[in-house]
Amino acid sequence: MIDLTGMISIPYLKKTTFTGSEKGTNFMIRKISREEGEPDKIQAVIWPGPFIFSVTEDEKKTYQEFEFSEDGIKAAVAWLNEVT
């Protein structure tokens, strides 16, 4: 089970991307910026290991977006746990 309590926050995501793996599945949580006037989002991505994101074929990646908030982080982690 993925538990990121105390490891990831909104200030963290404003600066960088969080990556990890669980049971042979890699994952990433990052901020994605929208066009002017649109709210930022959290994007969670999963893909099979062992390769890193940039060399894994796009068709093997699954994306989901969440609101850019602490609740969005919790929802992203819950989604990652559902799909891993």
Secondary structure by P-SEA (a helix, b strand, c coil): cccccccccaaaaaccccccccccccbbbbbbbccccbbbbbbbbbbbccccccccccccbbbbbbcccaaaaaaaaaaaaaac
